[in-house]
Structures are given as C-alpha cells and as structure tokens.
Amino acid sequence: MMNFLLIVIMTFFWLLLVYYSILLLAGVIHRKKENQRTRAKLTYYPSVAVLIPAHNEGLIIKDTLNAMMRLNYPGKIDVYLLDDQSEDRTSEIGKSYAEMFSRIHYICVPRGEPKGKSRVLNYGLSITESEYFIVYDADNQPEPDAIMKLMEISEQTDRAAGAVGYVRTINQNKNLLTRMISIEFQVFQLTMQSGRWNLFKLGSLPGTNMLLKRSIIEELDGYDPYALAEDAELTIRITQRGYLLPIVPNAQTWEQEPEDLKTFLKQRTRWLIGNIYLLEKSLKSIQFWKGKTFFHSMQHLLTYFVFVFFLITSNALFILSIFGMDVPIMAAPLLMIWFMSYIVYSMQVISSLVMNQQTNLYSLFVGAIMYFTYAQLFIILLVRSFSIYVWNRIKGSTIGWDKTKRFKDADKKEEAA
C-alpha cells in the first residue's frame, strides 16, 4: 500500500512539473510570435468605455487620469471614474479633471450592498452605452496603445469576448517584496497565461487591463456582486458559454503593488477568499466541469487542495530530515520531488527574466530565493483565507471588500523597465 501511494504521489508531481514546463515553453513561443507579428488595422474601431472603480484613491488618481488622457485610440473613448463614496480628495480631483477634459467623466456611485468592485462595475455598466468596456484599477497607467492593441485582437478573433493584456509593476525597484511580485506577474500572469492560450486557447481575466464586449457581459447578467475575485468568477462564466479571451502580451499597463508585508497579506487574502468562493461554486455545479471550463475548475482544485497538501508534506519531511529525525520511507523520493520543484520554479523565473530583459545579478538572486521565501507565503495565506471564509460561512455573514493600501512616490516606469 505504501509503495502504491508513493507511485501515485511521484506520478502526480512529475506530471505537474512536466505540465508547467510545457506551459512555460508554449508561453515563451507565444510571446515571441506576438512580438514579431504585424497586426492588421481595423477599418472601424468600436466605442469603448474605460471603467475605473475608485475608493479613497487621492494619492495616485492624478497619475491614473493623466495616463488616461495619453491613450491613443482611433475610435470613440470615454473614461468613467466610478467613485465609490470616497472620503479623501478623490472626488475633488476627479471633478476637476472632468471639468477640464471632455473624455473624463466623474461618477459618484450610490451607496449599496454588498460593497466592492463588482457592484461598482455593474453600476458603471448600467450608465454607459459603449460597444466595449475596459476595466482599469485606480492605480493603473496603461501604455497609450494598450486599448488599440486589445481591440485589434478581439475584433480579429472568432468568438472573442474581449482580450486580456499584461500588468507590469511600476514600483518593482522599491524593495525586495515589490521585485518578487513583479517577477511573479512575469511568470504566472504573463508567461503561463500566454502558454495556456497558445496550447488550449484559454485565457483568464486579471482584474485590470481587460477589454470586454458589452453584449456578452449583459448576456451573462454582469458581475457577481458577492465575488471578491470577480475576474476569476467572470472568466468561468465566459468560458462556459464558449467565448474566448485571447492574451495580448504587448498591450501593457503599469500598476502599483504592495510595498509592505501587511498590505500584501491583506490583498492576497482577499484574492484567495474570492477564489475559495469560486471553488465552492464549482463544487456545487456540474456546469463548472464541462468543456474548457473543466481546465479552470481543475486548476482551482489542484491549487487550493492537492498542491498545498503535497507542498506542506514535502516541506515537513525536508525539515525533519535536516534535523536528522526519522522520516517515512517516502522521504527520499519526496525530497527529490521537492528539489525538482525548486528547479522547475527557478527555470520559470529565469526564463521570464530573460524574456523581459531583466537578467541582472540582483534579479537573478531574487529569483533564486523566491521558492524558499515568497512561494512559501502561499501556505500562510491559504490557511488564513480558509479560516476567514469558513468562519464567515458559519456566522452566515458576507465577507466585505478589503481595499488595497496605496503608496506615495511609486518608481517611474522607465526605472522599472
């Protein structure tokens, strides 16, 4: 029985490592193809509403609105700052820009429940009429041609519900944490996304820098107001209907990431709680396991149950063996798998650094230690998130939206490139 269990564990891990290695290679190939591709221009560029949910964003909203004024889009474009009852200077700044620029519209979102990004976006959709809309978080500074590139791919891809761009870290040079977040986005939010699109024609919404066709989202009845990970939840429903979300790596936006551990843990806890909510929905409905939706649901199951179990187990055995304690007969092969996991993870990091031309000594050092530090935070985050989620389910209460803290003086894009 022990030998059989050992074979199952080893087989699972090797398949997982091979799968991620193939995704990495496919992602690199897709990015190279996109960089060399000559994109055909459209004869008609549909109208676009830029939706910016905001709550107490006075520190950074000027930079965001200035970036919106630099957008170079051939069709009709309007920017809507959706102010969700801010108590700082957000409304003052938003109104002043709306008075000066016809493209900018300041909207005070009425109070309502449940609080959060989904409800604000639903309200934004209810007051606008464009053919497409694009969501940017309030700390985003998209490149001038980002929307144009997304639109060209969306309009030229059969059954596309829109298109998904790349999110870069504007303050990656601030400290070790922001550099690690930047590398994580390069590997998992870009290269892996590109790989899934290249192999399976699967894309996922990242929450920002995502262009969507209004008619399709209305067909889906908008956003789920109770979903804290509204992007992941909407991805599932879009995929269920057979629509595609093409990945466009060179349609870029820059955003500010958490600069201290407390802010990071709060942000990622919200993300994970949202994904646990989605996992619960998937376990209650067969619709989440049909067609291509199966791959999204299986990824959630592997990430939040299977992978974490083996990660904790292998880490425990590794620590026990270091202190010379007796471990089960499974320890040696599990330690080998643990080592191979580190090798594959590091290969993914280094490959992404090469693709982004960031192979300096500091970045390579950070990439080398991420598995032992940054990646292990996932265990803490998941335990914290599950505890909060289960406790609130027991009490029958709705988990509130937890806004991410902003920071002053984010590094310039040129320094982060």
C-alpha positions, 0 to 999 in steps of 0.5 A: 500500500505504501509503495502504491501511494508513493507511485501515485504521489511521484506520478502526480508531481512529475506530471505537474512539473512536466505540465508547467514546463510545457506551459512555460515553453508554449508561453515563451513561443507565444510571446515571441510570435506576438512580438514579431507579428504585424497586426492588421488595422481595423477599418472601424474601431468600436466605442469603448468605455474605460471603467475605473472603480475608485475608493479613497484613491487621492494619492495616485488618481492624478497619475491614473487620469493623466495616463488616461488622457495619453491613450491613443485610440482611433475610435470613440473613448470615454473614461468613467471614474466610478467613485465609490463614496470616497472620503479623501480628495478623490472626488475633488480631483476627479471633478476637476479633471472632468471639468477640464477634459471632455473624455473624463467623466466623474461618477459618484456611485450610490451607496449599496450592498454588498460593497466592492468592485463588482457592484461598482462595475455593474453600476458603471455598466448600467450608465454607459452605452459603449460597444466595449468596456475596459476595466482599469484599477485606480492605480493603473497607467496603461501604455497609450496603445494598450486599448488599440492593441486589445481591440485589434485582437478581439475584433480579429478573433472568432468568438472573442469576448474581449482580450486580456493584456499584461500588468507590469509593476511600476514600483518593482525597484522599491524593495525586495517584496515589490521585485518578487511580485513583479517577477511573479506577474512575469511568470504566472500572469504573463508567461503561463497565461500566454502558454495556456492560450497558445496550447488550449486557447484559454485565457483568464481575466486579471482584474485590470487591463481587460477589454470586454464586449458589452453584449456578452457581459449583459448576456451573462447578467454582469458581475457577481456582486458577492465575488471578491475575485470577480475576474476569476468568477467572470472568466468561468462564466465566459468560458462556459458559454464558449467565448474566448479571451485571447492574451495580448502580451504587448498591450501593457499597463503599469500598476502599483503593488504592495510595498509592505508585508501587511498590505500584501497579506491583506490583498492576497487574502482577499484574492484567495477568499474570492477564489475559495468562493469560486471553488465552492461554486464549482463544487456545487455545479456540474456546469463548472466541469464541462468543456474548457471550463473543466481546465479552470475548475481543475486548476482551482482544485489542484491549487487550493487542495492537492498542491498545498497538501503535497507542498506542506508534506514535502516541506515537513519531511525536508525539515525533519530530515535536516534535523536528522529525525526519522522520516517515512520511507517516502522521504527520499523520493519526496525530497527529490520531488521537492528539489525538482520543484525548486528547479522547475520554479527557478527555470520559470523565473529565469526564463521570464527574466530573460524574456523581459530583459531583466537578467541582472545579478540582483534579479537573478538572486531574487529569483533564486530565493523566491521558492524558499521565501515568497512561494512559501507565503502561499501556505500562510495565506491559504490557511488564513483565507480558509479560516476567514471564509469558513468562519464567515460561512458559519456566522452566515455573514458576507465577507466585505471588500478589503481595499488595497493600501496605496503608496506615495512616490511609486518608481517611474516606469522607465526605472522599472523597465 
